[in-house]
Amino acid sequence: MINIAFVKFAGLSGGGTEKYLQTLAANLPKDRFSVDYYYTEAVPLIGNSFIHPATDSDRYSYMKDNNINLIEVGLDARDDRSGKHSDWVNTNFFEIFDPSKYDIIQTGRFGYKEFPFYKMDDCIFVDSIHSGGQCSIEHRENIKATVLLSKYHVGQGISNGGDESKIKIIPPIVECPANIHRYDARQRLGIPKDTVVFGMHQRVCDIIFSSIPIDCFKKLSGNVSYVIMGGSDRYRSQYSDIGNVFFVDFSTRVEDICSFLDMLDVYSHGRSDGEVCSASIIEALKNGLPVISHSALNNGHQEQIEGCGFFVNSKEEYLEAMTRLLDKELRLELGAKATKKYKSVYGLKPCIEEYVKLYEEILDPQID
């Protein structure tokens, strides 16, 4: 049995990194892995105006339903003034964490020197890195693997000091069980079945707001609608008076996300800082949706969309892509390619198998 500890600040929120770790922990084979999941609440950040998403009750239930041993870590605040170490203030982590119990520590983080990991010299780490841009990658002998999310991300990681010999590509881990309860989201919103529906879902965050998708959508003619789940309040303030633009509350529940995707004909994505590899786009591919997105600071989503949608560099090109996807035959053609790409590159099973293989390779011949 391989014993793994997951350790994550605000680890039961519904953010992308947190869901990545939660889904990985829940889907490791239980006959081969024993998992403890250490998490804190989303406490105040000293010297940082960002408000981290809090524990999500649905994500807590998800972990409990999958029999994951949850261990809450006491914490009063996170001090972000000390460079990028993000030291924890008044925590009991080292009182309740026993490194001798674990073969591997799994993280999901930005890559810089970070508490409590830089104080855990007696542990073996697998780091999954979720930042793009110029965020450096920490070097320590006990970091045995650095998991990056895409080929684009690898290029960034190496240029930011990553050790190529330790890098492994495993994309975001997305779960949408075939037997999940689905409901008719179109009917709830009063959108007719013959309407071509564009849309996306996104966490509630002003920083990543992009005006491009709906600005372009407004110029479309015909029987069309746009729906956004979650997203910045700026979407609502700028587009609430447009009759065929609809808003759905943010949710991390799998049935809500799957039902939302079921009503779309096109996944019309936009994000001001771009993506290193988008979990929401993977969900769209799984659902057989053609995808449109635009270039930004990070452009890892270009390789996700290639062959099953349109990656554009301007509003004019975005509008052209939307106009082309009013053609049902083109949507069906690209949707079939999206499904195929999901199965071959982004499927849950192959991603979990890659992690299992990685853990076993790191520990061999220590495995019992």
N, C-alpha and C positions, 0 to 999 in steps of 0.2 A: 504493500500500500504506500502510495506517495502522499505525503502530508504537505499541503500548500496553505499558506496564509495570504489572503488578499488584504491590503492595507490602503484605505482611501479616505482622505478628507471629504466630508459630506458625501459619503459613499453610497447612500441610499436615495439620492436625488434622482431626478429624471433626465439629467444631462447626458450628452452623448458618450463621454468617457465613462461615466458611472454605469450607464446601461451596458456598455461594452464589457466591463468587469463583471457585472451582475450576470449577464447572459453566459459569459465564459464559465463562471463559477457554477452556475446552475446546470450546465450541460456537460461538464466533465464526467466521464463514466464513474459511477459511484462504487463500482466494484474494484476500481483501481486507484481512486483518489479520495482523500479525506480533506475537506475544505473548512477552514475557519475564515470568516469575513469580518475584519475589523473596520469599523467606520466611526466617524464623528458626526455630530450635527453641524449644520451650516452656521457657525458662530461668526461674530463680527470680525472684520478684517481691518487691522490697525494700519493706517497709512494707505488704504486702498478703498476707493469709493465703490468698487464692484460689490454687488450683493449676490452671493452664491445661492443657487436654488436650494431650497430646504429639502428635508426628507419627504419623499413622495409616498403616500400611504399605499398606493398600488404597487410601487416597486418593493416596499417592505413586504407586502403580502405575497408578491411574486417569489421573493427569496424564501419566505417561510413555506410556501406551497412546494418549493423544490428542496425542502429539507436542508437548507444551508444554515450552518451554525453562525448566527449573527452575534458579534461581540461589540457592544457600544463602548467607545473610548471617551472618557471625560475630557472636556476641553472648554476653556473660557473664551479664548480668542486666538486668532492667527496673526502674528506680527509680520507684516509684509514690508516693514521699513528697512530691515536688515538685508539689503541687496535683494536676492531672489531666494533666500533660504526658506522663507515662510515658516519661521519657527513657531511652534505651538506654545501657547501661554497657559500655564496651570493645567497640565495634562497628566493623566495617570497611565499613559501608554506603556511606559517601561516597567510599571508595576504589575501590569496584567499580561504583558507579552513575554513569553518564554521562547527564546530563539532555538533552544535545543529540541523543541517539539516539531520543527518544520524542516522539510527538505528544500523548499523553494519559497521565496517571497515574490508574489506577483503584484506589480504596480501598474497604474495607468496615470501618466503624468506628463509634465512639460519637458523634462530632460535636464534641467539645471540642478545644481546641488540643492537638495530639498530635505527638510525635516519630515519624518524621523529617520529617513533612509541613510543619510550620511553618518549617522551614529550607530548603524547596525553592521559592524564590521564582521561579525560572526555568521552572517547570513548569506545565502546564495540568492541572487536576484534575477528575475526576468522582468525587464522594463518594457511596457508598451508606451510609446511616445505619441502624443496626440496634438502636439503643437506644430505649426509651420513657421515660415519666415526665418528669422535669424536666431532662433532659440538654440543655444548650444546643447550638446549631448554630453552628459557627465561620463568621465572615465574612472572606473574603479575595478580592481581585479575581481571582486566578488559579483560584479554585474556580468553574468555569463551570456546573456543575449539581449539585444535591443530590437524589439519588434516595431517595425514601421508599417504604414498602412497602404502604401502604393509605390510604384516605381518613381513617380514624381517625388514622393516623400523621401525615398532613399537618396535621390540626388541632393535634396536639401540637407538630409542628415549627414552625408559625407562632407558636404561643403561646410557644415557647422561643426566639424570635428569628430563625427562618428567613426567608430572602428568598423570598417567594412567587413572584417572577418566575423564580427558578432551580430551583424544585421540580418534580420529575417523579415520577409514581407508576409503579413497576415492582415487582410482587410478587416474593416469593422464587422463585428459578429451580429447578424440580424436574425431575429427569430419571429416567425409568424406561423404558428401551427396550422395545419390544414383543417383541423376540426374546431377551430376557434369560432365562437358565435359571431355572426355578422348580421348587421341590420341595414336597411335601405336608407342610406344617408341622403340620397337625392330626394326621396319622398319627404324626409323630415324637413328639408329646406324648401320643398315645393318646386324643385327643378325638374322640368319634363324630361322624359327618357330620351327624346330626340335632340336634346341640347348637347353641344360639344363643350365639355367642361375641362377647363384648365385649372391648375392649382398646385399648392405645395403645403407641407407642414413644417413648422420651424419653432424653435424654443422662443419664449418671450424674452426678447433682448433687443434693445434699441441699437446697440453697437453694430449688429449684423444686418440691419435693415437695408434692403435694396429696392429702390423705386422702379427698377427697370421692368420686371415682369408685368406689373399692372399698368404702368405707363404705356407700355406697348399694347397690352390687352385692350385698353380704352379705344384704341384706333381700329380694332377689328370690327367688321360688320358681320351681320348674320345672327343665327340662333346660337349664341355662345354665353357662357358664364365663367366666372373665376371664383374659386373658393380657397381660402387660406385657413388652416388650422393653427391656432396659436399665433406666433409672430409678434413683432413689436407693436406697441400701441400706435406707432406712427402710421401703420397701415390703416388703422381704423380712422384716425384723424384726417388722413388725406383722401381716403376712398370710400368713406361710409355713405356718401350721397350718390354713389353710382349704383343704379338699380340691379345690375346683374353681377355685382361683386358681393360675395357672401363671406361671413366670418364664423368660424367654429372655435369653441374654447380649446385651449391647449390640453392635451391629455397624453399620458404615458401608457394608458391601457392598450394592450395589443388589439383587442376587439375594436376599439375606437379608431386606431390607426389603420387597421385593415379595412374597416368599413368606409373610412374616409377615402382610402386609395381606390376602393371598388367603384366609387362614383366618378372618378376622374377618367378622362380620355387622354390627357397629356399631363405629364408632370412638368410644370413650368417653374423652374427653380431660379432663385436669385439670392445672393448673399454678398454683402459689401466686401468682406475679406476673403471670399472664396472658400475653397475646401482643399484639404490634403487628401481626403477620401471620405465621401459623404455617406453616412448610414441611411439617411432619408432617400438618397438616390438609389442605394441598394434595395431598399424596400420597394421603390417604384419599379425597378428592374424585375424584382421577384413577381410583381403584380402585372407584368407584361405591358408596361407603359412606356411609350417613347418619351424622351427627356430633352428639355431645352435648358441651357444655362449659359451664363456669360463669364468672360474672363475677369479676374480680380487679382488681389495680392497673391493668393495661393490658387494654383490651377491644377491640382491633382484630380479634380472631377472631370477634366477633359478626357482622360483615359477611360473613365467609367462610362462616359456618354458615347465614345467613339463607336460608330457602327450601328447605334440604336437611337440616334437623336441628333441634336444640333448644338454645338458649342460655338458661341458667337463672340464677337469683339466690339459690338456697337448696338445701340438701340435699333438702328435701321435693320441690322441683320437679325436681331431678336424678333422684330415684327414680321420680317420675311419668313422666319422659321415658323412662327405661329400661323401665318397665313397658309403656308404649305401644309401644315398639319390639320387644316380643316378638311383635307382629303382623307376620307375614311380608309381607302386602300393603302395609302402611305402609312397611316397610323397602325393598321394591322400588320403591315410588313415590318415596320420598325419595332412594334410591340413583340412580335415573335422573336426577333433578334435579341430584344432585351431579356426575355425569359431564358433564352439559350445562354446568354452571357452570364446571367445570374447563376445558373446551374453549374457552369464550367469554372467560374472565377470566384463568386461571392457566396456560395451556398453555406448554410450553417454547418452541415456535416463535414465538408472538407476543411473548413476553418478550425473546427474543434479537433479534427484529426491532426492538423498541423501543430496545434498546441500540445497535444498528447505526445506526438513524435518529438517535439522540441524538449519537453520536460524529460522524457526518457533518455534522450541523447545526452542531456546535460548531466544526469545522475548516473548513468551507466558507467561502471559496473556496481554502483552503490545500491541499486534497486534490490529489494528483498526477493 
